[in-house]
Amino acid sequence: MKSKTSCFNFTLFRKNVTLFWPLWAIYLLALLFTIPGSLWLRFQYILKWNREISQSDAYEVVGNVLDLQTGLLIVCAMALLTGMAVFHYLFQARSANMMHAFPVTRGELYVTNLITGLAFLIVPLILTFLFGVMVCLGFGAPHVEYLGIWLVVMVAYAVFMFSLVVFCVMLTGQMFAVPVFFLVGNLIYVGICALVRLVVVSMGYGLSFEGFRVFEASWLSPLYYLMRRVFFRVHYALDGVDKIYRCDGITFVGGGAVAIYFAVGLVLLAASYLIYKKRQMEKAGDLVVFSCLKPVLRWGVGIGIGVFLAWLGEYVVYDAMNHFSVAFYLVEWTLFGALGFLIAEMFVQKKFKVFSKRLFGEGAAFLVLMLAIFGGSYYEAYKETCYIPEADQIESVSVDDYINVKVNGDEIDSVMEMHRLAVENRDVMREYANGDEESRWFSITYKLKNGKTVSRRYNYPIKDETLALTEKLLAFESDPEHFVPGFLPGLYEMEDQYDYASLQIYDSDWYYSENREADGADVQKLVKAIQRDVEEGNLQSSILYPPKALGGGKKSYAAYLEVRAQRQYMDEIEQSDSYYANVGAFVYYYGDDESGYMEDAMYNNSDIWICFNEDCTNIIDALLDTGLLESVDELVLEE
């Protein structure tokens, strides 16, 4: 009679369920609270104030509750715990040898544990889906197809994340290393980019962490990529009758990414099985169970630790030195590189005595690589510091000092000239960056025609070497064509809609004194006065704080003048895929950029809220004419 070979061991499966059912229960409760529980609570809240749940309400509730980002985090945590639990015997030599001494093959062990883990992950998802459907149908919300999409996405997440955990388990013999390897596998791109940015930005000048892009391969960090690229988008449309934005649909975004990661997960499961068959059980307890991976781990961890410590050392002493010579960098990177290599070696060998002839030879090669990384970073920092895009590559450019000004066309040349002056005087600016001299900040952001952005930020002292830059920047921002859209949007476009004004008066220490109000024709007088002071350049001297070297430095009055227009609702939202929040009379618009992040901007902002000084003669005359001031003596200069 032929023997029967099985790939599944029911006894082992039952034992796993008996031992680890609390994980299953906690995971199920978390999912039930997140989806059906949230649906029930939100529908109940709507019925508290309305007789029935409208289609718009149903769309909005379902779209907001099906938070794929939260579900991904829950699945990640459960996959990690489940993987370590069902393969726990691989982390101790005694239990590993005992388990494999039983009349059961490695293939049977692997498949049984795999099915156990996936059952722990997927069955609660199915139960959550069923309860969610019952809640929706019970409240008359028929949009259960989105719950079906949620289930498919969560199952794909579960397969991929569990496969990554299993793959990490097969490479290591230490349980504590599994979550570390799992996080590295999920966030390696983010970590490398962050480290490169920190190093290059610290070596350069004018660079910003957010504005410096390394390379576009975010798919190498699955958790980061999926959090940004996979989501439900809720659509809103303006109701022409009630002038209220109502939800009219839901769109799922990121299906292609989910399918690809699901396929990768299946490949990882197959690869993990092959690794399991080759795994030596006596390696249980080692950081990595395959000798060929030890140099990779040693060099990878060593470089990461060495580069991070080098950056940290620069950061600690930067305030004292402001700028470092190449010799300083070489010494520092050599010392911290050697330290990082030794730390990595100690982890791999699990002991402190790691010195050997081999170590010195490999360490020397490692330091050569460290210095090569330094050279590349230093060159990149210098190149980025001096980089100015070509004019024909630029679509628009924004300058942000005391106000934000966006220009395009021929005006781009004037911004590029200011940028060139900043680059040419970077040594002076860096030398006095943390000094006591009067200084200012400004930033330049280019939007290129290829869709990319280039950002620079400078702290420059008011000195002879930078006076030309200061003068050009002040003249650029003082130009009414730049000053009005940058600081007073709506001053001309909505001038006939301003219907309220107030003057808030304080003492010299800015303690509140009183508020005086005006309306009707008096408001229009104040608006015209503000326009004239802008056109004559008077208000700019109060808002932009010109330095004393350029005839500025005058104190403002301790008072605020507010002029307000009746806000209007937008006739339509500019993008069909958009979010909104209607708060009082304000309308906020939220649009998605290509990465899925939410950006917000306020439309129809028609408030004018300004301080003013003695130069603003038109405003002062209008305040006296409207009766908001009886005498200029009522105003005091700020301390």
Solvent accessible surface area in square Angstrom, and as a share of the most:
residue,aa,sasa,rsa
1,M,245,1.09
2,K,193,0.82
3,S,107,0.69
4,K,191,0.81
5,T,117,0.68
6,S,53,0.34
7,C,85,0.51
8,F,69,0.29
9,N,40,0.21
10,F,125,0.52
11,T,87,0.51
12,L,20,0.10
13,F,43,0.18
14,R,138,0.50
15,K,105,0.45
16,N,5,0.03
17,V,42,0.24
18,T,89,0.52
19,L,94,0.47
20,F,36,0.15
21,W,146,0.51
22,P,57,0.36
23,L,40,0.20
24,W,53,0.19
25,A,37,0.29
26,I,116,0.59
27,Y,7,0.03
28,L,38,0.19
29,L,116,0.58
30,A,38,0.30
31,L,1,0.01
32,L,43,0.21
33,F,143,0.59
34,T,27,0.16
35,I,2,0.01
36,P,10,0.06
37,G,22,0.21
38,S,27,0.17
39,L,0,0.00
40,W,117,0.41
41,L,98,0.49
42,R,104,0.38
43,F,0,0.00
44,Q,73,0.32
45,Y,136,0.52
46,I,26,0.13
47,L,67,0.33
48,K,143,0.61
49,W,169,0.59
50,N,76,0.39
51,R,243,0.89
52,E,130,0.58
53,I,23,0.12
54,S,52,0.33
55,Q,118,0.53
56,S,19,0.12
57,D,37,0.19
58,A,2,0.02
59,Y,29,0.11
60,E,61,0.27
61,V,9,0.05
62,V,0,0.00
63,G,7,0.07
64,N,64,0.33
65,V,6,0.04
66,L,2,0.01
67,D,54,0.28
68,L,2,0.01
69,Q,43,0.19
70,T,51,0.30
71,G,3,0.02
72,L,1,0.01
73,L,89,0.44
74,I,34,0.17
75,V,0,0.00
76,C,10,0.06
77,A,55,0.43
78,M,8,0.04
79,A,0,0.00
80,L,29,0.15
81,L,82,0.41
82,T,1,0.00
83,G,0,0.00
84,M,25,0.11
85,A,14,0.11
86,V,1,0.01
87,F,0,0.00
88,H,75,0.33
89,Y,6,0.02
90,L,0,0.00
91,F,18,0.08
92,Q,122,0.54
93,A,44,0.34
94,R,209,0.76
95,S,25,0.16
96,A,0,0.00
97,N,79,0.41
98,M,105,0.47
99,M,22,0.10
100,H,41,0.18
101,A,83,0.64
102,F,103,0.43
103,P,141,0.89
104,V,23,0.13
105,T,79,0.46
106,R,69,0.25
107,G,15,0.15
108,E,24,0.11
109,L,2,0.01
110,Y,7,0.03
111,V,41,0.24
112,T,0,0.00
113,N,1,0.00
114,L,24,0.12
115,I,72,0.37
116,T,0,0.00
117,G,0,0.00
118,L,34,0.17
119,A,21,0.16
120,F,1,0.00
121,L,0,0.00
122,I,37,0.19
123,V,57,0.33
124,P,0,0.00
125,L,0,0.00
126,I,72,0.37
127,L,63,0.31
128,T,0,0.00
129,F,43,0.18
130,L,84,0.42
131,F,91,0.38
132,G,0,0.00
133,V,26,0.15
134,M,115,0.51
135,V,26,0.15
136,C,0,0.00
137,L,104,0.52
138,G,67,0.65
139,F,43,0.18
140,G,57,0.55
141,A,0,0.00
142,P,86,0.54
143,H,14,0.06
144,V,40,0.23
145,E,94,0.42
146,Y,27,0.10
147,L,0,0.00
148,G,22,0.21
149,I,55,0.28
150,W,2,0.01
151,L,30,0.15
152,V,102,0.59
153,V,4,0.02
154,M,0,0.00
155,V,35,0.20
156,A,9,0.07
157,Y,5,0.02
158,A,0,0.00
159,V,11,0.06
160,F,6,0.02
161,M,0,0.00
162,F,0,0.00
163,S,0,0.00
164,L,18,0.09
165,V,0,0.00
166,V,0,0.00
167,F,50,0.21
168,C,7,0.04
169,V,0,0.00
170,M,0,0.00
171,L,35,0.17
172,T,0,0.00
173,G,0,0.00
174,Q,23,0.10
175,M,83,0.37
176,F,119,0.50
177,A,1,0.01
178,V,0,0.00
179,P,36,0.23
180,V,77,0.44
181,F,36,0.15
182,F,7,0.03
183,L,94,0.47
184,V,76,0.44
185,G,27,0.26
186,N,0,0.00
187,L,62,0.31
188,I,76,0.38
189,Y,18,0.07
190,V,47,0.27
191,G,41,0.39
192,I,79,0.40
193,C,8,0.05
194,A,32,0.25
195,L,38,0.19
196,V,51,0.29
197,R,48,0.18
198,L,50,0.25
199,V,3,0.01
200,V,2,0.01
201,V,34,0.20
202,S,40,0.26
203,M,12,0.05
204,G,10,0.10
205,Y,23,0.09
206,G,9,0.08
207,L,16,0.08
208,S,25,0.16
209,F,73,0.30
210,E,132,0.59
211,G,20,0.19
212,F,12,0.05
213,R,139,0.51
214,V,45,0.26
215,F,83,0.35
216,E,122,0.55
217,A,12,0.09
218,S,15,0.09
219,W,148,0.52
220,L,73,0.36
221,S,0,0.00
222,P,10,0.06
223,L,24,0.12
224,Y,63,0.24
225,Y,40,0.15
226,L,2,0.01
227,M,60,0.27
228,R,38,0.14
229,R,74,0.27
230,V,0,0.00
231,F,24,0.10
232,F,14,0.06
233,R,35,0.13
234,V,2,0.01
235,H,33,0.15
236,Y,22,0.08
237,A,45,0.35
238,L,39,0.19
239,D,36,0.19
240,G,59,0.57
241,V,134,0.77
242,D,72,0.37
243,K,93,0.39
244,I,74,0.38
245,Y,4,0.02
246,R,99,0.36
247,C,5,0.03
248,D,81,0.42
249,G,13,0.12
250,I,16,0.08
251,T,54,0.31
252,F,52,0.22
253,V,42,0.24
254,G,20,0.19
255,G,35,0.34
256,G,50,0.48
257,A,16,0.12
258,V,10,0.06
259,A,62,0.48
260,I,112,0.57
261,Y,20,0.08
262,F,74,0.31
263,A,50,0.39
264,V,62,0.36
265,G,0,0.00
266,L,89,0.44
267,V,99,0.57
268,L,30,0.15
269,L,16,0.08
270,A,59,0.46
271,A,32,0.25
272,S,0,0.00
273,Y,68,0.26
274,L,111,0.55
275,I,33,0.17
276,Y,0,0.00
277,K,107,0.45
278,K,154,0.65
279,R,4,0.02
280,Q,93,0.41
281,M,14,0.06
282,E,123,0.55
283,K,48,0.20
284,A,15,0.12
285,G,21,0.21
286,D,33,0.17
287,L,17,0.08
288,V,7,0.04
289,V,4,0.02
290,F,45,0.19
291,S,71,0.46
292,C,100,0.60
293,L,54,0.27
294,K,53,0.22
295,P,57,0.36
296,V,104,0.60
297,L,32,0.16
298,R,18,0.06
299,W,62,0.22
300,G,45,0.44
301,V,53,0.30
302,G,0,0.00
303,I,39,0.20
304,G,27,0.26
305,I,45,0.23
306,G,0,0.00
307,V,9,0.05
308,F,89,0.37
309,L,38,0.19
310,A,0,0.00
311,W,39,0.14
312,L,66,0.33
313,G,18,0.17
314,E,3,0.01
315,Y,142,0.54
316,V,107,0.61
317,V,53,0.31
318,Y,66,0.25
319,D,113,0.59
320,A,92,0.72
321,M,94,0.42
322,N,27,0.14
323,H,89,0.40
324,F,7,0.03
325,S,68,0.44
326,V,70,0.40
327,A,66,0.51
328,F,57,0.24
329,Y,4,0.01
330,L,72,0.36
331,V,93,0.53
332,E,14,0.06
333,W,1,0.00
334,T,46,0.27
335,L,117,0.58
336,F,60,0.25
337,G,0,0.00
338,A,38,0.29
339,L,80,0.40
340,G,0,0.00
341,F,6,0.03
342,L,41,0.21
343,I,48,0.24
344,A,1,0.01
345,E,0,0.00
346,M,54,0.24
347,F,112,0.47
348,V,10,0.06
349,Q,61,0.27
350,K,111,0.47
351,K,107,0.45
352,F,167,0.70
353,K,177,0.75
354,V,5,0.03
355,F,127,0.53
356,S,49,0.32
357,K,190,0.80
358,R,112,0.41
359,L,5,0.02
360,F,136,0.57
361,G,48,0.46
362,E,33,0.15
363,G,13,0.12
364,A,58,0.45
365,A,49,0.38
366,F,0,0.00
367,L,42,0.21
368,V,103,0.59
369,L,65,0.32
370,M,0,0.00
371,L,62,0.31
372,A,62,0.48
373,I,53,0.27
374,F,9,0.04
375,G,34,0.33
376,G,43,0.41
377,S,16,0.10
378,Y,69,0.26
379,Y,137,0.52
380,E,49,0.22
381,A,2,0.02
382,Y,122,0.46
383,K,89,0.38
384,E,34,0.15
385,T,5,0.03
386,C,43,0.26
387,Y,78,0.30
388,I,34,0.17
389,P,1,0.00
390,E,110,0.49
391,A,50,0.39
392,D,109,0.56
393,Q,81,0.36
394,I,6,0.03
395,E,85,0.38
396,S,7,0.04
397,V,1,0.00
398,S,25,0.16
399,V,0,0.00
400,D,60,0.31
401,D,25,0.13
402,Y,99,0.38
403,I,6,0.03
404,N,74,0.38
405,V,3,0.01
406,K,134,0.57
407,V,7,0.04
408,N,91,0.47
409,G,53,0.51
410,D,132,0.68
411,E,67,0.30
412,I,10,0.05
413,D,80,0.41
414,S,51,0.33
415,V,0,0.00
416,M,15,0.06
417,E,61,0.27
418,M,2,0.01
419,H,0,0.00
420,R,95,0.35
421,L,26,0.13
422,A,0,0.00
423,V,16,0.09
424,E,125,0.56
425,N,28,0.14
426,R,50,0.18
427,D,94,0.48
428,V,30,0.17
429,M,0,0.00
430,R,22,0.08
431,E,107,0.48
432,Y,59,0.23
433,A,19,0.15
434,N,80,0.41
435,G,41,0.40
436,D,152,0.79
437,E,69,0.31
438,E,96,0.43
439,S,50,0.32
440,R,14,0.05
441,W,126,0.44
442,F,1,0.00
443,S,21,0.13
444,I,0,0.00
445,T,49,0.29
446,Y,0,0.00
447,K,89,0.38
448,L,13,0.07
449,K,130,0.55
450,N,106,0.54
451,G,54,0.52
452,K,121,0.51
453,T,59,0.34
454,V,18,0.10
455,S,25,0.16
456,R,7,0.03
457,R,118,0.43
458,Y,2,0.01
459,N,14,0.07
460,Y,0,0.00
461,P,1,0.01
462,I,25,0.13
463,K,51,0.22
464,D,127,0.66
465,E,87,0.39
466,T,0,0.00
467,L,51,0.26
468,A,52,0.40
469,L,1,0.01
470,T,1,0.00
471,E,95,0.43
472,K,87,0.37
473,L,1,0.00
474,L,23,0.12
475,A,65,0.50
476,F,16,0.07
477,E,0,0.00
478,S,29,0.19
479,D,51,0.27
480,P,48,0.30
481,E,131,0.59
482,H,14,0.06
483,F,0,0.00
484,V,15,0.09
485,P,84,0.53
486,G,22,0.22
487,F,61,0.25
488,L,2,0.01
489,P,58,0.37
490,G,11,0.10
491,L,0,0.00
492,Y,82,0.31
493,E,136,0.61
494,M,22,0.10
495,E,49,0.22
496,D,114,0.59
497,Q,63,0.28
498,Y,5,0.02
499,D,70,0.36
500,Y,53,0.20
501,A,0,0.00
502,S,1,0.01
503,L,0,0.00
504,Q,34,0.15
505,I,9,0.05
506,Y,34,0.13
507,D,61,0.32
508,S,31,0.20
509,D,88,0.45
510,W,83,0.29
511,Y,153,0.58
512,Y,130,0.49
513,S,69,0.44
514,E,72,0.32
515,N,59,0.30
516,R,49,0.18
517,E,110,0.49
518,A,13,0.10
519,D,97,0.50
520,G,47,0.45
521,A,74,0.58
522,D,43,0.22
523,V,0,0.00
524,Q,56,0.25
525,K,86,0.36
526,L,0,0.00
527,V,0,0.00
528,K,88,0.37
529,A,0,0.00
530,I,0,0.00
531,Q,10,0.05
532,R,109,0.40
533,D,0,0.00
534,V,0,0.00
535,E,100,0.45
536,E,108,0.48
537,G,31,0.30
538,N,28,0.14
539,L,0,0.00
540,Q,4,0.02
541,S,29,0.19
542,S,3,0.02
543,I,16,0.08
544,L,0,0.00
545,Y,116,0.44
546,P,17,0.10
547,P,1,0.01
548,K,154,0.65
549,A,63,0.49
550,L,52,0.26
551,G,65,0.62
552,G,20,0.19
553,G,44,0.42
554,K,109,0.46
555,K,106,0.45
556,S,5,0.03
557,Y,14,0.05
558,A,1,0.01
559,A,0,0.00
560,Y,63,0.24
561,L,0,0.00
562,E,11,0.05
563,V,0,0.00
564,R,92,0.33
565,A,2,0.02
566,Q,102,0.46
567,R,34,0.12
568,Q,87,0.39
569,Y,83,0.31
570,M,21,0.09
571,D,122,0.63
572,E,127,0.57
573,I,26,0.13
574,E,127,0.57
575,Q,92,0.41
576,S,92,0.59
577,D,43,0.22
578,S,0,0.00
579,Y,47,0.18
580,Y,42,0.16
581,A,36,0.28
582,N,53,0.27
583,V,89,0.51
584,G,67,0.64
585,A,53,0.41
586,F,67,0.28
587,V,7,0.04
588,Y,61,0.23
589,Y,22,0.09
590,Y,63,0.24
591,G,10,0.09
592,D,25,0.13
593,D,50,0.26
594,E,165,0.74
595,S,11,0.07
596,G,15,0.14
597,Y,117,0.44
598,M,89,0.40
599,E,106,0.48
600,D,95,0.49
601,A,53,0.41
602,M,69,0.31
603,Y,69,0.26
604,N,53,0.27
605,N,54,0.28
606,S,0,0.00
607,D,46,0.24
608,I,1,0.00
609,W,109,0.38
610,I,1,0.01
611,C,23,0.14
612,F,0,0.00
613,N,0,0.00
614,E,94,0.42
615,D,39,0.20
616,C,0,0.00
617,T,72,0.42
618,N,24,0.12
619,I,0,0.00
620,I,15,0.08
621,D,86,0.45
622,A,8,0.06
623,L,0,0.00
624,L,66,0.33
625,D,95,0.49
626,T,21,0.12
627,G,49,0.48
628,L,6,0.03
629,L,3,0.01
630,E,149,0.67
631,S,43,0.28
632,V,53,0.31
633,D,127,0.66
634,E,56,0.25
635,L,11,0.05
636,V,60,0.34
637,L,71,0.35
638,E,40,0.18
639,E,142,0.64
